[in-house]
Amino acid sequence: MWKIVVGFVLFAALSLFVIMKAGDKVDMSGEKHGADAVHAPEAATPASPPASVPASAASAAR
């Protein structure tokens, strides 16, 4: 029984520590949909030759 109490106290202390460190930056509202959703832009990938162009023709074009 005492292990449950100690576990609860440790978990509560850790939770309070994280909340105090983060301040008002923590978003506890759950999943967002629609206009509230924030989407990070995808990283640009380098252009590659189309798959229909043979490798020999793609290397000759360089």
C-alpha positions in Angstrom: 0.0 0.0 0.0 2.8 2.4 0.9 4.3 1.8 -2.6 1.2 3.1 -4.3 1.3 6.3 -2.1 5.0 6.8 -2.9 4.4 6.3 -6.6 1.5 8.8 -6.6 3.6 11.4 -4.7 6.5 10.9 -7.2 4.2 11.2 -10.2 2.5 14.3 -8.8 5.9 15.9 -8.1 7.1 15.2 -11.6 3.9 16.5 -13.1 4.1 19.7 -11.1 7.8 20.1 -12.0 7.0 19.8 -15.8 4.0 22.2 -15.6 6.0 24.8 -13.6 8.9 24.6 -16.1 6.7 24.8 -19.2 4.6 27.7 -17.8 1.8 28.7 -20.2 3.3 27.0 -23.2 1.6 23.7 -22.6 -1.4 23.0 -24.9 -3.8 20.6 -23.1 -6.7 21.0 -25.4 -6.2 17.8 -27.3 -6.4 17.2 -31.0 -7.1 20.2 -33.2 -9.0 20.2 -36.5 -9.8 23.0 -39.0 -8.5 26.5 -38.6 -7.0 25.9 -35.1 -4.7 23.2 -36.5 -1.0 24.1 -37.0 0.7 22.3 -39.7 4.5 22.5 -40.2 5.5 22.9 -43.9 7.1 19.8 -45.4 10.8 20.0 -46.1 11.8 20.6 -49.7 13.1 17.5 -51.4 15.7 17.7 -54.2 14.3 17.3 -57.7 15.0 14.0 -59.3 14.5 13.0 -63.0 11.1 11.5 -63.8 10.8 7.7 -63.5 10.0 7.3 -67.2 13.4 8.7 -68.2 16.1 6.0 -68.5 19.1 6.4 -66.3 21.5 6.7 -69.2 19.4 9.5 -70.7 19.2 11.3 -67.4 23.0 11.2 -66.9 23.6 12.3 -70.5 21.5 15.4 -70.0 23.8 16.7 -67.3 
